[in-house]
Amino acid sequence: MVGQETMRDYSRAVHNAQMGLSILSDVFGDPVDQEALCSHMARDLAPYVPNVANLRTAIAMGSHLSEYATFLIIKSDGHDFAAFNGLCRLWLHARSTHPLEFAESFKSFYRPKRKAIRDYSDLFHLERPKKSVADDLSVKMAFTEVGQIIEGCIQPFARHFLHLQLLKTPCTLTTSLSGIAGMSLGDVIAGLGRTPALASLYSPPPWGLSLSQWRNIAQHCSYEYSQETEFVTCHYGKSPRLKMIEFPYPQIHDLCKCVNWVYGIHKTAESILNLGVPELSSALEKQSDVTPSSFVSCITEVLHTNSLNVISINLDATPWELIALDPLDRNESQLQPLLNQVAQFTGVLKDCQILFVIKEQGTGRIHTGLIGRGPIG
């Protein structure tokens, strides 16, 4: 049984999924032109997914809508897009030139990266609005978030991409997986930063400090906030040659956004690139637990891009209950293909059933439908 605290998380998952897809409405209209969306998605992602059949299946199912929305945001910024392509080139080159080593690397880092994604979701749900607390506490909260995201959520991806980079430019001391595992985060970030396209990703402007240095500052509490000057002062490096960086208070929020976005670029690249290696990912995905939050996000994304506004999802009910509002006032025959599409997602959870309650916004008419299979435990 899902508790009330978790239920509030699902409501937030619904809200975040719908807000995160707003760019699709900006680009493809409201309601979204599904044909144009699928066509552009296939064209844009094809260079990163050699397995055309798997890409088409994912597009038809709607399983990567949020990733594509994030991709469009990344693509709109030259530096972000260069970093994204830099990561993808490491992956695709290793896959084509060192297939056996790539497969070993993929399997080795798969679980740490899945854990990183779950941990990020947990951190996101635990996050508190920083503007509602005193500045000095806000600084502490911000650095706690920065340290946790770099250490727990970005690091596993960075280690994997460094291993792929070293397959391209071998070094006898560090090409082994055990060698990568034994490296400090500072060495990992420095190694990736030697690739020009990735330099600003791992040492983001305007500060120019590496992510490993920000992690160290956060973990060692090497920062101070002055209420008089409203500046944050950080110390980094090794004694006796400590260095200092100082910036105005508002930039601490910019730093949080930046670190979150670095994670977002990694996670988006990973999710899209995984579509190209179903022979490796399929078996591992079956062994991974699908969290209710990720399940809720996926079906919400499909519904939202089809102009259904999700009001609530109740996983305490049996069967689960989803309530949505339809501004297009579609009848049951018009809604059925959409429900059939969503029904594909229920196969990933055992005995999953969802009762849909869809209200026409203009007429008030209510449609109900049950999708899924078997009784919910």
SERO-4910 file (N, C-alpha, C, O; in steps of 0.05 Angstrom, whole numbers):
BEGIN
 pado doro    nc1    nc2    nc3   cac1   cac2   cac3    cc1    cc2    cc3    oc1    oc2    oc3
  Met    A     17    -24      0      0      0      0     18     25      0     37     26     15
  Val    A     10     44    -16     26     69    -19     17     89      3     -7     94      5
  Gly    A     35     99     19     28    118     40     22    146     30     27    152      7
  Gln    A     11    162     47      3    189     39     27    207     31     25    223     13
  Glu    A     50    203     45     74    219     38     82    213      9     89    231     -6
  Thr    A     81    187      2     88    179    -25     68    189    -44     75    197    -67
  Met    A     42    190    -37     22    200    -55     27    229    -62     23    236    -86
  Arg    A     37    245    -44     43    273    -51     66    274    -71     67    291    -88
  Asp    A     85    255    -69    106    253    -88     95    248   -116    105    259   -136
  Tyr    A     75    230   -118     63    224   -144     50    248   -156     52    253   -181
  Ser    A     36    264   -139     24    288   -149     45    307   -160     41    320   -181
  Arg    A     68    308   -147     90    325   -157    101    314   -183    109    329   -200
  Ala    A    103    287   -184    113    274   -209     95    281   -232    104    287   -254
  Val    A     68    282   -228     49    290   -249     54    318   -257     56    324   -281
  His    A     56    336   -237     61    365   -243     87    369   -258     87    384   -278
  Asn    A    108    356   -249    134    360   -262    135    350   -290    147    362   -308
  Ala    A    122    327   -294    121    315   -321    107    334   -341    116    338   -363
  Gln    A     84    345   -332     69    362   -349     84    389   -354     84    398   -377
  Met    A     97    400   -334    111    425   -337    136    421   -355    142    438   -372
  Gly    A    149    398   -352    174    393   -367    169    389   -397    188    392   -413
  Leu    A    144    383   -404    138    378   -432    127    403   -447    119    402   -470
  Ser    A    128    426   -433    116    450   -445    130    458   -471    117    469   -489
  Ile    A    155    451   -474    169    458   -499    158    443   -523    159    453   -545
  Leu    A    147    419   -518    134    405   -540    110    420   -551    105    420   -575
  Ser    A     95    432   -533     72    448   -541     81    473   -556     68    482   -575
  Asp    A    103    484   -546    114    508   -559    123    502   -588    119    519   -606
  Val    A    134    479   -592    145    472   -619    124    459   -637    124    465   -661
  Phe    A    107    442   -626     89    426   -642     60    433   -639     42    418   -649
  Gly    A     54    455   -625     27    464   -623     13    453   -599     21    434   -586
  Asp    A    -10    466   -593    -27    457   -570    -55    456   -580    -68    477   -583
  Pro    A    -66    432   -586    -55    406   -579    -31    399   -597    -29    409   -620
  Val    A    -14    381   -587     10    373   -601      3    359   -627    -13    341   -627
  Asp    A     16    366   -648     13    352   -674     30    327   -672     54    327   -675
  Gln    A     16    304   -666     30    279   -661     47    270   -685     69    259   -681
  Glu    A     37    274   -709     51    265   -733     77    281   -735     98    270   -741
  Ala    A     76    307   -731    100    324   -733    119    317   -711    143    316   -715
  Leu    A    109    312   -686    126    305   -664    141    280   -670    166    279   -666
  Cys    A    127    259   -679    141    233   -684    161    236   -707    183    224   -706
  Ser    A    154    252   -727    172    255   -750    198    269   -742    220    261   -749
  His    A    195    291   -727    219    306   -718    235    290   -698    260    291   -698
  Met    A    221    276   -681    235    259   -661    253    238   -675    276    234   -667
  Ala    A    241    225   -695    256    205   -710    280    217   -724    302    205   -724
  Arg    A    277    241   -736    298    254   -750    320    263   -731    344    260   -737
  Asp    A    312    276   -709    332    287   -690    348    266   -675    372    270   -670
  Leu    A    335    243   -669    349    223   -652    363    202   -668    379    186   -657
  Ala    A    357    200   -694    369    179   -711    400    179   -710    412    157   -709
  Pro    A    414    202   -709    443    201   -708    454    188   -682    477    179   -682
  Tyr    A    438    186   -662    447    175   -636    438    147   -631    446    134   -612
  Val    A    420    137   -648    408    110   -644    410     94   -670    392     96   -687
  Pro    A    431     79   -673    434     63   -698    412     43   -701    406     35   -724
  Asn    A    401     33   -680    379     13   -681    353     27   -688    339     36   -670
  Val    A    347     28   -714    324     43   -724    298     31   -713    280     46   -706
  Ala    A    296      5   -713    271     -8   -704    265     -1   -675    242      4   -668
  Asn    A    285     -2   -658    281      4   -630    273     34   -626    257     40   -608
  Leu    A    285     51   -642    278     79   -640    249     84   -648    234     98   -635
  Arg    A    240     71   -669    213     73   -678    193     63   -657    172     75   -653
  Thr    A    200     41   -644    183     30   -624    180     49   -600    158     53   -590
  Ala    A    202     61   -592    202     80   -570    185    104   -576    171    115   -560
  Ile    A    188    114   -601    172    137   -609    142    131   -610    126    147   -601
  Ala    A    136    108   -621    107    100   -622     95     96   -594     72    103   -590
  Met    A    111     86   -576    102     81   -549    100    107   -533     84    109   -515
  Gly    A    118    126   -539    118    151   -524    134    148   -498    129    163   -479
  Ser    A    154    130   -498    169    125   -473    191    146   -468    202    146   -446
  His    A    198    162   -488    221    180   -485    213    209   -491    229    225   -502
  Leu    A    189    216   -485    179    244   -491    194    265   -474    201    286   -485
  Ser    A    198    259   -448    212    279   -432    241    282   -440    252    304   -440
  Glu    A    253    259   -448    281    261   -458    283    277   -483    302    292   -487
  Tyr    A    263    274   -501    263    290   -526    259    319   -520    271    336   -532
  Ala    A    241    325   -501    236    353   -493    262    365   -483    268    388   -490
  Thr    A    276    350   -466    302    361   -455    322    364   -478    338    383   -478
  Phe    A    322    344   -497    340    346   -519    336    372   -535    355    384   -543
  Leu    A    311    380   -539    305    404   -554    316    429   -539    325    447   -552
  Ile    A    314    428   -513    326    450   -497    356    451   -500    368    472   -504
  Ile    A    368    427   -498    398    425   -501    406    435   -529    425    450   -531
  Lys    A    391    427   -549    397    433   -576    396    463   -581    410    473   -600
  Ser    A    380    478   -566    377    507   -570    401    523   -560    403    547   -566
  Asp    A    419    510   -545    443    524   -534    468    512   -546    472    488   -544
  Gly    A    484    528   -559    507    517   -573    527    502   -555    536    481   -562
  His    A    533    513   -531    552    500   -513    541    474   -502    555    454   -500
  Asp    A    515    475   -494    502    450   -484    501    429   -505    506    405   -500
  Phe    A    495    437   -530    492    417   -551    520    405   -558    522    382   -564
  Ala    A    541    422   -557    568    412   -562    576    392   -540    588    371   -546
  Ala    A    569    397   -515    575    378   -493    559    353   -497    570    331   -493
  Phe    A    534    355   -503    517    331   -507    529    314   -530    531    290   -526
  Asn    A    536    327   -552    547    311   -574    575    300   -567    582    279   -577
  Gly    A    590    314   -550    615    304   -541    612    278   -526    627    259   -530
  Leu    A    592    277   -508    587    252   -493    578    230   -513    587    207   -510
  Cys    A    560    237   -531    550    217   -550    572    206   -568    572    182   -574
  Arg    A    590    223   -576    612    214   -593    629    193   -579    638    174   -591
  Leu    A    634    198   -553    650    178   -538    636    151   -537    649    131   -542
  Trp    A    610    152   -533    594    127   -531    594    113   -558    600     89   -560
  Leu    A    587    127   -580    584    115   -606    610    105   -617    611     84   -630
  His    A    632    120   -612    658    111   -621    667     85   -607    676     66   -620
  Ala    A    663     84   -581    671     60   -565    654     37   -574    663     14   -576
  Arg    A    628     42   -579    610     20   -587    618      8   -614    617    -16   -617
  Ser    A    627     25   -632    634     15   -659    662      3   -661    667    -15   -676
  Thr    A    681     14   -645    709      5   -648    718    -15   -627    736    -30   -632
  His    A    705    -15   -604    712    -34   -582    686    -47   -571    680    -43   -548
  Pro    A    672    -62   -588    645    -72   -579    646    -90   -554    628    -88   -538
  Leu    A    667   -106   -551    668   -124   -528    674   -108   -503    661   -112   -482
  Glu    A    693    -90   -504    699    -73   -481    676    -54   -474    670    -49   -451
  Phe    A    662    -45   -495    639    -28   -491    617    -43   -476    606    -32   -457
  Ala    A    612    -67   -484    591    -83   -471    598    -88   -442    581    -87   -424
  Glu    A    623    -94   -436    632    -98   -408    628    -72   -392    619    -73   -369
  Ser    A    636    -50   -404    633    -24   -390    604    -17   -385    597     -8   -364
  Phe    A    587    -22   -405    559    -16   -403    546    -32   -380    532    -20   -363
  Lys    A    552    -57   -379    541    -74   -358    551    -67   -330    537    -67   -310
  Ser    A    577    -59   -329    589    -53   -304    577    -27   -291    573    -26   -267
  Phe    A    571     -7   -308    562     18   -298    531     20   -298    520     40   -289
  Tyr    A    517      0   -308    488      2   -311    475      6   -284    459     25   -281
  Arg    A    480    -11   -264    467     -8   -238    474     17   -223    457     30   -212
  Pro    A    500     25   -223    506     51   -209    491     74   -222    483     93   -207
  Lys    A    488     74   -248    474     96   -261    444     95   -255    431    116   -252
  Arg    A    432     71   -254    404     69   -247    399     79   -218    380     93   -213
  Lys    A    418     72   -201    416     82   -173    418    112   -172    404    126   -157
  Ala    A    436    123   -189    439    152   -190    413    166   -199    405    187   -188
  Ile    A    399    154   -218    373    165   -227    352    164   -205    337    183   -201
  Arg    A    351    142   -190    332    139   -168    339    159   -146    322    172   -134
  Asp    A    365    162   -140    374    180   -119    367    209   -126    359    225   -109
  Tyr    A    370    216   -152    364    243   -160    334    248   -157    326    270   -148
  Ser    A    318    229   -164    289    232   -160    282    236   -131    265    253   -124
  Asp    A    295    221   -113    290    225    -84    299    253    -75    284    266    -60
  Leu    A    322    262    -84    331    288    -77    312    310    -87    308    330    -73
  Phe    A    302    306   -110    283    325   -122    258    328   -105    248    350   -101
  His    A    248    305    -95    224    305    -79    229    317    -51    211    329    -39
  Leu    A    254    314    -41    261    325    -15    268    355    -15    270    367      5
  Glu    A    272    365    -39    281    393    -42    260    413    -30    236    410    -34
  Arg    A    270    432    -16    254    453     -4    259    480    -19    281    485    -27
  Pro    A    238    496    -22    242    522    -35    262    539    -19    258    544      5
  Lys    A    284    547    -31    305    561    -17    299    590    -11    309    602      7
  Lys    A    281    601    -27    274    630    -23    257    634      1    253    657      9
  Ser    A    246    612     12    228    615     35    243    614     62    230    615     83
  Val    A    269    611     61    285    609     85    306    631     86    311    644     66
  Ala    A    318    635    109    339    656    112    362    650     94    368    627     87
  Asp    A    376    671     85    397    668     66    419    649     75    429    633     59
  Asp    A    427    651    101    449    633    110    441    604    109    457    587    102
  Leu    A    416    598    116    406    570    114    403    562     85    408    539     77
  Ser    A    394    580     68    391    575     40    418    567     27    419    549     11
  Val    A    440    580     36    466    573     26    474    545     34    484    529     17
  Lys    A    468    537     59    474    510     68    458    489     52    468    469     44
  Met    A    432    495     48    415    477     33    425    474      4    426    452     -6
  Ala    A    434    496     -7    443    495    -35    468    479    -38    471    462    -56
  Phe    A    488    482    -19    512    467    -21    508    437    -15    521    420    -26
  Thr    A    489    431      3    482    403      8    472    390    -17    479    368    -24
  Glu    A    454    404    -31    443    394    -56    465    391    -77    467    370    -90
  Val    A    482    411    -80    504    410    -99    522    386    -94    529    371   -113
  Gly    A    530    382    -69    548    360    -62    536    333    -68    549    315    -78
  Gln    A    510    330    -60    497    304    -64    493    297    -94    497    274   -102
  Ile    A    486    317   -110    481    312   -138    507    305   -152    508    287   -169
  Ile    A    528    320   -146    554    314   -160    564    287   -151    572    271   -168
  Glu    A    564    282   -125    576    257   -114    559    233   -122    570    213   -132
  Gly    A    533    234   -118    516    210   -122    503    207   -149    497    185   -157
  Cys    A    498    230   -163    482    228   -187    498    233   -213    491    222   -233
  Ile    A    518    251   -212    534    256   -236    557    237   -238    565    228   -259
  Gln    A    570    231   -215    594    216   -215    593    189   -229    611    183   -245
  Pro    A    572    172   -225    571    147   -240    571    150   -270    584    134   -285
  Phe    A    557    170   -280    557    176   -309    585    185   -318    595    176   -339
  Ala    A    597    202   -302    624    213   -310    644    190   -312    660    190   -330
  Arg    A    644    172   -292    663    150   -293    658    132   -317    678    123   -330
  His    A    633    127   -324    628    111   -348    638    125   -373    651    112   -390
  Phe    A    632    151   -376    641    164   -401    671    167   -402    683    167   -423
  Leu    A    684    169   -378    713    170   -379    724    143   -388    743    143   -404
  His    A    712    121   -380    721     95   -389    718     93   -419    736     82   -433
  Leu    A    696    103   -430    692    103   -459    713    120   -473    722    113   -494
  Gln    A    719    143   -461    740    160   -472    767    147   -473    782    149   -493
  Leu    A    773    132   -452    799    119   -451    801     95   -469    823     86   -477
  Leu    A    778     84   -477    779     63   -498    787     75   -524    799     61   -541
  Lys    A    781    100   -528    788    115   -553    817    123   -552    831    121   -573
  Thr    A    827    131   -529    855    140   -526    867    124   -503    869    134   -481
  Pro    A    876     99   -508    884     81   -486    907     92   -469    925    105   -479
  Cys    A    905     85   -444    926     90   -425    928     65   -408    908     57   -395
  Thr    A    951     52   -408    953     25   -395    946     25   -366    939      5   -354
  Leu    A    948     49   -353    943     50   -324    914     52   -317    906     45   -295
  Thr    A    898     62   -336    870     68   -328    848     57   -346    825     63   -342
  Thr    A    855     41   -366    834     31   -384    817      9   -371    795      3   -380
  Ser    A    827     -3   -350    811    -24   -336    789    -12   -319    791     11   -310
  Leu    A    768    -28   -316    746    -19   -299    754    -15   -271    745      4   -257
  Ser    A    772    -32   -261    782    -29   -234    798     -3   -231    798     10   -210
  Gly    A    813      4   -252    829     28   -252    811     53   -250    817     72   -236
  Ile    A    788     52   -265    769     75   -265    757     77   -237    754     99   -226
  Ala    A    750     54   -225    738     53   -198    756     65   -177    747     77   -158
  Gly    A    783     62   -181    802     71   -161    810    100   -165    824    111   -147
  Met    A    801    113   -186    809    141   -190    793    159   -172    770    154   -166
  Ser    A    804    181   -165    790    202   -150    771    216   -169    774    216   -193
  Leu    A    750    228   -158    732    243   -174    746    266   -188    740    273   -211
  Gly    A    766    278   -174    781    300   -187    795    291   -212    795    305   -232
  Asp    A    807    267   -212    821    256   -235    801    249   -257    807    253   -281
  Val    A    778    239   -250    757    232   -269    748    257   -284    747    258   -309
  Ile    A    742    278   -269    732    303   -281    754    316   -298    749    327   -319
  Ala    A    779    315   -288    801    327   -303    805    312   -329    810    324   -350
  Gly    A    803    285   -328    806    269   -353    785    276   -374    792    279   -397
  Leu    A    760    279   -366    739    286   -384    742    314   -394    735    320   -417
  Gly    A    751    332   -377    754    360   -384    775    365   -405    776    386   -417
  Arg    A    792    345   -411    812    348   -432    800    346   -460    812    355   -479
  Thr    A    775    336   -462    761    337   -487    748    365   -490    732    372   -473
  Pro    A    756    380   -510    748    408   -512    718    413   -509    709    432   -496
  Ala    A    702    396   -521    673    399   -520    661    396   -493    639    405   -487
  Leu    A    676    382   -475    666    375   -448    678    393   -427    670    392   -404
  Ala    A    697    410   -434    711    426   -414    692    444   -397    693    444   -373
  Ser    A    674    458   -411    655    476   -396    634    460   -382    622    470   -363
  Leu    A    628    435   -391    608    419   -377    618    411   -349    602    412   -330
  Tyr    A    644    405   -347    654    395   -321    668    418   -305    674    414   -282
  Ser    A    672    441   -317    681    465   -303    664    488   -312    673    505   -327
  Pro    A    639    488   -303    619    507   -314    625    536   -308    634    543   -287
  Pro    A    620    553   -329    622    582   -325    598    592   -309    578    578   -308
  Pro    A    600    615   -296    623    634   -298    645    630   -278    664    645   -277
  Trp    A    642    609   -262    661    605   -239    687    592   -248    708    599   -239
  Gly    A    685    573   -267    708    560   -277    720    538   -259    741    527   -265
  Leu    A    707    532   -236    716    511   -219    705    484   -229    683    483   -239
  Ser    A    721    463   -225    712    437   -234    690    427   -215    688    436   -192
  Leu    A    674    409   -225    653    397   -208    664    383   -183    652    383   -162
  Ser    A    688    372   -186    700    359   -163    708    379   -141    706    373   -117
  Gln    A    716    403   -149    722    423   -129    696    433   -116    696    437    -91
  Trp    A    675    436   -131    649    443   -118    640    421    -99    629    427    -78
  Arg    A    644    396   -107    637    374    -89    653    376    -63    642    373    -41
  Asn    A    679    382    -65    696    384    -41    688    407    -23    687    404      1
  Ile    A    682    430    -36    673    453    -21    647    446     -5    644    453     18
  Ala    A    629    432    -18    604    425     -6    608    405     17    597    409     39
  Gln    A    623    384     12    626    363     32    642    372     56    637    363     78
  His    A    662    390     51    679    399     73    668    425     86    681    436    104
  Cys    A    645    434     77    633    459     87    653    482     86    655    498    104
  Ser    A    668    483     64    688    504     60    677    529     48    687    539     28
  Tyr    A    655    539     60    642    563     50    631    579     74    626    568     95
  Glu    A    629    605     69    618    623     89    599    643     75    604    650     52
  Tyr    A    579    651     90    561    671     79    562    695     97    558    693    122
  Ser    A    566    719     86    567    744    101    540    758     97    533    766     75
  Gln    A    526    761    120    500    776    118    505    806    113    487    819    103
  Glu    A    528    815    120    534    844    116    538    850     86    527    869     76
  Thr    A    555    834     73    561    839     45    543    823     26    541    830      2
  Glu    A    529    803     37    512    785     21    528    771     -1    519    768    -24
  Phe    A    553    763      7    570    748    -11    576    721      1    576    718     25
  Val    A    580    701    -16    589    674     -8    618    671    -15    627    677    -37
  Thr    A    634    663      5    663    659      2    669    629      4    661    616     24
  Cys    A    683    618    -15    691    590    -15    721    587    -16    734    602    -29
  His    A    731    567     -2    760    560     -3    763    532    -14    747    514     -7
  Tyr    A    782    528    -31    787    502    -43    816    498    -48    833    516    -46
  Gly    A    823    473    -55    851    466    -58    863    454    -33    848    448    -14
  Lys    A    889    451    -33    903    439    -10    919    459      5    932    477     -7
  Ser    A    919    457     31    935    474     48    964    468     44    971    444     40
  Pro    A    982    487     44    978    515     51    971    533     27    972    558     29
  Arg    A    965    521      4    959    537    -20    929    538    -26    921    533    -49
  Leu    A    914    544     -6    885    546    -10    879    570    -28    891    591    -27
  Lys    A    859    565    -45    849    587    -62    822    595    -54    808    581    -39
  Met    A    813    618    -63    787    629    -54    771    638    -78    782    649    -98
  Ile    A    745    634    -77    727    645    -97    704    658    -82    695    648    -62
  Glu    A    696    681    -91    675    697    -78    654    705    -99    661    713   -121
  Phe    A    628    703    -91    607    711   -110    583    720    -94    579    713    -71
  Pro    A    566    737   -107    542    747    -93    522    725    -88    521    705   -102
  Tyr    A    506    729    -67    487    708    -58    470    696    -80    467    672    -80
  Pro    A    458    712    -98    440    700   -118    453    679   -135    439    661   -145
  Gln    A    480    680   -138    493    660   -154    493    632   -142    498    612   -157
  Ile    A    487    629   -117    485    602   -105    462    587   -117    463    563   -121
  His    A    441    602   -124    418    589   -137    425    582   -166    416    562   -176
  Asp    A    441    599   -178    450    593   -206    467    568   -206    466    552   -224
  Leu    A    484    565   -185    501    542   -183    484    516   -181    490    496   -193
  Cys    A    463    517   -164    445    494   -162    432    487   -188    432    464   -196
  Lys    A    423    507   -202    410    502   -228    430    490   -248    424    472   -263
  Cys    A    455    501   -247    476    491   -265    482    462   -260    484    446   -279
  Val    A    486    454   -235    493    427   -228    470    408   -235    474    386   -245
  Asn    A    445    416   -230    422    400   -238    421    397   -268    415    375   -278
  Trp    A    429    418   -283    428    416   -312    450    398   -323    446    384   -342
  Val    A    473    398   -310    495    379   -318    485    351   -315    490    334   -332
  Tyr    A    472    345   -293    460    318   -289    440    313   -312    440    291   -323
  Gly    A    423    333   -318    403    329   -338    414    323   -366    403    306   -380
  Ile    A    437    335   -373    450    329   -398    460    300   -399    456    286   -419
  His    A    472    292   -377    482    264   -375    459    244   -377    460    225   -393
  Lys    A    438    249   -362    415    230   -361    401    229   -388    393    207   -396
  Thr    A    398    252   -401    385    252   -427    402    237   -448    391    222   -464
  Ala    A    428    242   -448    445    228   -467    444    198   -462    442    182   -481
  Glu    A    445    190   -437    444    162   -430    418    149   -439    419    128   -452
  Ser    A    395    162   -434    370    150   -441    366    147   -471    356    127   -480
  Ile    A    375    167   -486    373    165   -515    392    145   -527    384    129   -544
  Leu    A    417    145   -517    437    126   -528    429     97   -521    436     79   -537
  Asn    A    416     92   -499    408     65   -491    390     53   -512    389     28   -515
  Leu    A    375     70   -527    357     59   -547    372     45   -569    361     28   -584
  Gly    A    398     52   -572    414     40   -593    426     13   -587    438      0   -604
  Val    A    424      5   -561    436    -21   -553    416    -39   -538    421    -47   -515
  Pro    A    393    -45   -551    374    -62   -537    384    -89   -530    375   -102   -511
  Glu    A    404    -99   -545    415   -125   -540    430   -125   -513    433   -147   -501
  Leu    A    438   -102   -503    451   -100   -477    432    -90   -456    433   -100   -433
  Ser    A    415    -71   -463    398    -59   -442    373    -75   -435    364    -73   -412
  Ser    A    362    -90   -453    336   -103   -448    338   -122   -425    321   -121   -407
  Ala    A    358   -139   -424    360   -159   -402    365   -144   -375    354   -153   -355
  Leu    A    381   -123   -376    386   -109   -351    362    -93   -341    357    -91   -317
  Glu    A    346    -82   -360    322    -68   -353    302    -86   -339    288    -77   -321
  Lys    A    300   -111   -348    281   -130   -336    288   -136   -307    271   -143   -291
  Gln    A    314   -133   -301    323   -139   -273    320   -115   -255    324   -117   -231
  Ser    A    313    -92   -267    312    -67   -251    283    -62   -243    264    -67   -258
  Asp    A    280    -52   -219    254    -45   -209    244    -18   -222    260      1   -223
  Val    A    219    -18   -231    207      6   -241    193     20   -218    175      9   -206
  Thr    A    202     44   -211    190     58   -189    163     69   -197    159     76   -220
  Pro    A    144     71   -178    118     83   -184    120    111   -195    105    119   -213
  Ser    A    139    127   -185    143    154   -195    150    155   -224    139    171   -239
  Ser    A    168    137   -233    176    137   -261    153    127   -278    149    137   -301
  Phe    A    138    108   -268    114     98   -282     94    121   -286     84    125   -308
  Val    A     88    135   -264     69    157   -265     79    178   -285     63    189   -301
  Ser    A    105    185   -285    116    205   -303    112    197   -332    105    214   -348
  Cys    A    118    172   -338    116    162   -366     87    165   -377     83    176   -399
  Ile    A     68    155   -362     40    156   -372     30    184   -373     14    192   -390
  Thr    A     39    201   -354     31    229   -354     41    243   -378     27    260   -390
  Glu    A     66    237   -386     78    249   -410     62    243   -435     57    260   -451
  Val    A     54    217   -438     39    209   -461     12    224   -462      4    234   -482
  Leu    A     -2    225   -439    -28    238   -438    -26    268   -443    -42    279   -457
  His    A     -5    280   -431     -2    309   -434      3    317   -462     -8    337   -472
  Thr    A     20    302   -477     25    309   -505      2    303   -523      1    311   -546
  Asn    A    -18    289   -512    -43    284   -526    -66    302   -515    -90    295   -518
  Ser    A    -58    323   -502    -77    344   -492    -97    334   -472   -120    342   -472
  Leu    A    -88    316   -454   -104    308   -431    -89    319   -406    -66    313   -402
  Asn    A   -103    334   -390    -91    345   -366    -96    327   -342   -119    324   -334
  Val    A    -75    315   -332    -78    297   -309    -84    313   -284    -68    330   -277
  Ile    A   -106    306   -270   -113    320   -246   -101    306   -222    -90    318   -204
  Ser    A   -103    279   -221    -92    264   -199    -88    235   -207   -101    225   -225
  Ile    A    -70    221   -193    -66    193   -195    -65    181   -167    -49    189   -151
  Asn    A    -83    162   -162    -86    150   -135    -76    121   -136    -90    104   -147
  Leu    A    -52    116   -126    -42     89   -125    -50     74   -100    -42     51    -96
  Asp    A    -65     87    -83    -76     74    -59   -102     58    -67   -109     39    -53
  Ala    A   -114     66    -88   -140     54    -96   -134     27   -109   -112     22   -119
  Thr    A   -155     10   -110   -153    -16   -124   -178    -18   -142   -200    -21   -132
  Pro    A   -174    -16   -169   -149    -11   -183   -140     17   -180   -154     34   -168
  Trp    A   -116     23   -189   -106     50   -188   -125     69   -204   -137     60   -223
  Glu    A   -127     93   -195   -146    112   -207   -132    136   -218   -117    149   -204
  Leu    A   -138    143   -243   -127    167   -256   -150    184   -265   -168    175   -279
  Ile    A   -149    209   -257   -170    229   -264   -157    250   -282   -137    261   -275
  Ala    A   -170    254   -305   -159    274   -324   -181    290   -336   -205    283   -336
  Leu    A   -174    314   -346   -192    332   -359   -185    335   -389   -162    338   -396
  Asp    A   -205    332   -406   -201    334   -435   -212    360   -446   -236    362   -449
  Pro    A   -195    379   -452   -204    404   -464   -215    402   -492   -227    420   -502
  Leu    A   -210    378   -505   -219    374   -533   -246    360   -534   -257    357   -556
  Asp    A   -256    352   -511   -283    339   -509   -285    315   -528   -304    313   -544
  Arg    A   -265    297   -528   -266    274   -545   -285    252   -534   -288    250   -510
  Asn    A   -297    237   -552   -314    215   -543   -298    190   -538   -274    190   -542
  Glu    A   -312    169   -530   -297    145   -522   -282    132   -545   -260    123   -541
  Ser    A   -293    132   -569   -279    120   -592   -254    137   -599   -234    125   -609
  Gln    A   -255    163   -595   -231    179   -600   -210    176   -579   -186    179   -584
  Leu    A   -218    170   -554   -199    167   -532   -187    139   -532   -165    136   -521
  Gln    A   -200    119   -543   -191     91   -541   -163     87   -551   -148     73   -538
  Pro    A   -155     98   -575   -127     93   -584   -107    104   -564    -85     92   -561
  Leu    A   -113    126   -551    -94    137   -531    -92    119   -507    -70    114   -497
  Leu    A   -115    108   -498   -114     89   -475    -99     64   -482    -86     52   -466
  Asn    A   -102     55   -507    -87     32   -516    -57     37   -516    -42     19   -509
  Gln    A    -49     61   -522    -21     68   -521    -11     67   -493     11     57   -487
  Val    A    -26     79   -474    -18     79   -446    -18     51   -435     -1     45   -418
  Ala    A    -36     34   -445    -37      6   -434    -11     -9   -438     -6    -28   -424
  Gln    A      5     -1   -458     31    -14   -462     49    -12   -438     64    -30   -432
  Phe    A     46     10   -423     64     14   -400     56     -4   -377     73     -9   -360
  Thr    A     31    -13   -375     23    -29   -352     37    -56   -352     38    -69   -331
  Gly    A     48    -64   -375     61    -90   -376     87    -91   -360     97   -113   -354
  Val    A     98    -68   -352    123    -68   -338    119    -72   -308    138    -78   -293
  Leu    A     94    -70   -298     88    -74   -270     69    -98   -268     50   -101   -283
  Lys    A     75   -115   -249     59   -140   -245     30   -133   -236     26   -117   -218
  Asp    A     11   -145   -250    -17   -143   -243    -26   -114   -240    -39   -106   -220
  Cys    A    -18    -97   -259    -25    -69   -258    -51    -63   -273    -54    -70   -296
  Gln    A    -69    -50   -259    -94    -41   -272    -98    -11   -265    -93     -3   -242
  Ile    A   -108      4   -284   -113     32   -280   -142     38   -289   -149     32   -311
  Leu    A   -157     50   -271   -184     60   -278   -181     89   -287   -173    106   -271
  Phe    A   -188     94   -312   -187    121   -322   -215    135   -318   -235    123   -324
  Val    A   -214    159   -308   -238    176   -306   -231    202   -321   -216    218   -311
  Ile    A   -243    205   -345   -237    228   -362   -261    245   -365   -282    236   -374
  Lys    A   -259    270   -358   -281    289   -359   -277    309   -382   -256    321   -385
  Glu    A   -298    311   -399   -297    331   -420   -300    358   -408   -319    364   -394
  Gln    A   -281    375   -414   -280    402   -402   -304    419   -409   -315    433   -392
  Gly    A   -313    417   -434   -335    434   -443   -362    424   -435   -380    440   -428
  Thr    A   -367    398   -437   -393    387   -433   -397    376   -405   -420    373   -396
  Gly    A   -375    369   -391   -378    356   -365   -382    326   -367   -384    313   -346
  Arg    A   -385    316   -391   -390    287   -394   -365    271   -385   -343    280   -389
  Ile    A   -370    249   -372   -349    233   -360   -346    206   -374   -366    192   -379
  His    A   -322    198   -381   -316    172   -393   -299    157   -373   -281    168   -361
  Thr    A   -304    131   -371   -288    114   -354   -278     90   -370   -291     81   -389
  Gly    A   -255     80   -362   -244     56   -376   -224     43   -358   -210     56   -342
  Leu    A   -221     17   -361   -202      1   -345   -181    -10   -364   -188    -24   -383
  Ile    A   -156     -5   -358   -134    -17   -374   -116    -33   -355   -115    -28   -331
  Gly    A   -101    -51   -367    -82    -67   -351    -92    -96   -350   -111   -104   -364
  Arg    A    -79   -111   -332    -86   -139   -331    -83   -149   -302    -67   -140   -287
  Gly    A   -101   -168   -295   -100   -182   -270   -106   -164   -246   -105   -139   -248
  Pro    A   -111   -175   -223   -117   -159   -199    -92   -147   -188    -70   -159   -190
  Ile    A    -94   -124   -176    -71   -111   -163    -68   -124   -135    -86   -124   -119
  Gly    A    -43   -135   -130    -37   -149   -105    -48   -134    -82    -44   -144    -59
***
